[in-house]
């Protein structure tokens, strides 16, 4: 395919993905916004004042970065896993694979769609947080970079889950039993400095901890982990998952049966 044809194919996939979640915004954009708003009310105005400060900030200021990142993670992941598995279920993925569109165009198109939804929900949640606290940004570049890379990473993870899923039940197993526990134990609601030394070491095996803390560093300027190492890890995971996703597109029998 020529560059112009590849550009058209890529744009088509992206537009399809974006229209997919914007057309049903009452199911894709509104529910996470309401859920996070409830977190703001409960933890910010009800429980937060009883807890007091954390890392030198009021509790609502401390948890806002984690809640924003949590919304980006879950929505980037869920958009790609549901969309691509739906394509598998309808058998239209076979038509896509036999077309002359390169696999990297297909993969990148779905990932961009997931990133778009993740960032859209993240922006909505950020705007909602302004009703509860004065949001500050200490490092703009770090903030933008980590939220984008996180959305890319979990869009790729959602794609891999969709490839291996055999039913609609399978696409809910990972979010329920892996993603949600890792997110809640990833420093969203607390600083790992509060934990005993042993559990601090265990928490550092959670990759979401690094993303949440790096985003918190970008907004508030405080972090429990090394920011440079966090970026190295996230970029490395993105490259690894992207390469593996391309391999699955080219070789996975589940997509061709």
N, C-alpha and C positions, 0 to 999 in steps of 0.2 A: 504494500500500500504506500502511496505517496504521503508526504508530510501533511498535505491538505486533507487527504482522506482520513488520516489518523486523527487529525484535529477535529474533524466533523464527528468521527466515531466517539472520541473522548467527550466532546461537548454534549453529544446525545445522551450518553450514559449519565453524565453529571446532572444534566437538566432533568432527566427522568427521575433520578434519585432525589433531587431537591423538591421537585413537584410532588413526589410521593409523600414526603412527610409534611410539606406545607399544605397540601390539599386536605389532609386529615389532621390539622393542627390541634383540634380539640382532643385528639388522642395522643399526639406526639409532643406538642409544645406546652400545652396548658397543664396537664397532670403533674409533670415534674416541677413546674413553677409553683403550683399549689403545695406540693409536698415540701419543697424547700422553704416556702414561706411559713409553713407550720413549724419547721425546725427553727426558723428565726424567732417565731413567737414563743415557742416552748423554751428553747435554750437561751434565747437572747433576752427576753423580757420577764420570763417566769423563773427559770433556774439560774440564769447567768448572774444576776445580782447576789444570789446566795453563795455562789462559787467564788466571786470576786475576780481578782486579776490573775492572768496566766501569761508568763513570759513578759510581764510589764505592760500588758494590754488588758482592757476589759474583756470578759469572756466572749461577748458577741463579736468583738473585733477579731479575736483569736480564731473563732470557728468559721467565720465568713469565708476565708480563703479555702478551707477544707470542704465546705459545703458547695462552693462554686466548682471546685475540682471534681467532687463526687458527681455532680450533675453532668459535667463534661464526659467523665469516664463512662457512666452508665448509658448515656444517650448515644455516644459515638459507637459503643459496642452494640447496643440493641438495634441501631438503625441498619448496620451492615449485616448482622446475623439474620435478622428477620427478612430483609430484602433479598439477600442472595439465596437463602434457603427457600423463599417463596419462588424464586426463579427456578431452583432445582425441582421443587414440588410440581410446578406447572410444566416441567420439561422444556421450558424455553431456553434453559442454559445450554442444551445441546445445539440449538440453532446458533447461539452466540459463539460456541467453541468451534464449530465448523466454518464459521465466517472467517474472512481474511484479517480480521481485527487482531493485532498482536495481543498476547496475554497481558503484557504490562499495561496496555491501554485499558483493558477490561478491569484489571485489579485497581489501577490508579483511579479510575472513574468511580468505582464503588467506595474506595477509601475517601475520596474527596466528598462524596455524598455523606458519609458518616461524620467526617470532620465538620461539614457544614451544619449538620444537625447538632452535634456536640457543642460547637461554638455558639450557635443560635440560642440553645437552652442556657449555656453559660452566661451569655450576654443578658438574657431575660432575668436570670437569677441575680446577676450583678446589679441590675437596675432595681430589683426588689430589695436588695440588701441596703440600698441607700435610704430606704424608709426606716431602717433600724439602727444604722450607724453611719458615721462619716468615713467612707472608704478612701484610703490613701494608697498611693502607688510609689514605692521607694525606688524600684528598678524596672522601668518600662520594658526594656528589651528582654530581660530575664522573664518577666511575667508573660509577655506575648509568646516568647519562644517555648517555654515549658508547657503552656496550655495547648499550643498547636501540636507539639511533639507528642503530648499525652493523647490528644484526640486521634492522631495518626496511629499510635501504637495500639490503642484499643479498637480502632476500626479494623486494623489488620487481625487482631485477636478474634474479633467477631466474624471476620471472613473465614478464618480457619475453623472456627466452631461450626459455621454453616456448611462447610465442605464435609465435615465428618458426621453431621447430624443426619439421622435416618427418619426422624419424625419431629413434629412441632414440640413435643415434650423434651427432646434432646437439646433444643436451643435455649431451654430455660434452666437446664441443670447447672451449667457453668456459672451463669449470673447468680443463681440461688445459693449454690454450695461453695463457690470459689470467689467470685467477684465481690459479692456483698460482705462476707466475713473479712476479706482482705481490706476492703474499703473502710469498714468500721474500725478495724484494728490498725489502720494506716495513719494514725495521728490526726484524724479529722477533728475529734472532740477533746484531745488531750495532748500534752507534750510528753514525749517518751522519757524526759528527765524525771518525771514523777514515778517511773517504774523502778523496781529493784534492778541491780546491775545485770542479773541473768536475763530478765525479761527485756531489758533494753537490747541486749545482744540478739535475742530471738526476734524482736521487732525489726531489727535491721535487715532481716532476711525477707521482709515484705517490700516488694518493689514500689507499691503504691505510697509507702511512707516517704520515699524520696521525691516523688512527684508532688505530693501534698506540701511537703516542707519547702521544696524549691519554689512553689507558687506562693506560699506564705512568705518566703524570703523576698520575693519580688514585690509583694504588696506591703508587708510590714517591716521587712529588713531583719527578721529573726528566723533562725532555722536550727533544727536539732541535728542536721546532717551536713556533710560537705557538698556544697552546691555544684562544684566542678565535677565531682564524682557522679552526682545524680544525672547531670547532662550526659556524661560519657555513657552511663548505663542505659539511659532512655534511648539515646541515638543508636547504641549497639543493639538493643532489643528491636528497634524499628528496622534496622538493616537485616537482622536475622529473620524476623517474621515476614518481611517483604520478600526475601529470597525464598523462604519456605512456601509462602503463598503462591509464588510464581511456579515453584516446583509442583505443587498440588494442582494448579491449573493445567499444567502440561502433562501430568502423569496420573492423577487420581482417577481410578476406575469408577468411583462413585458418581463422578460427574458425566461419565460417558455411557452409563448403563441406562 
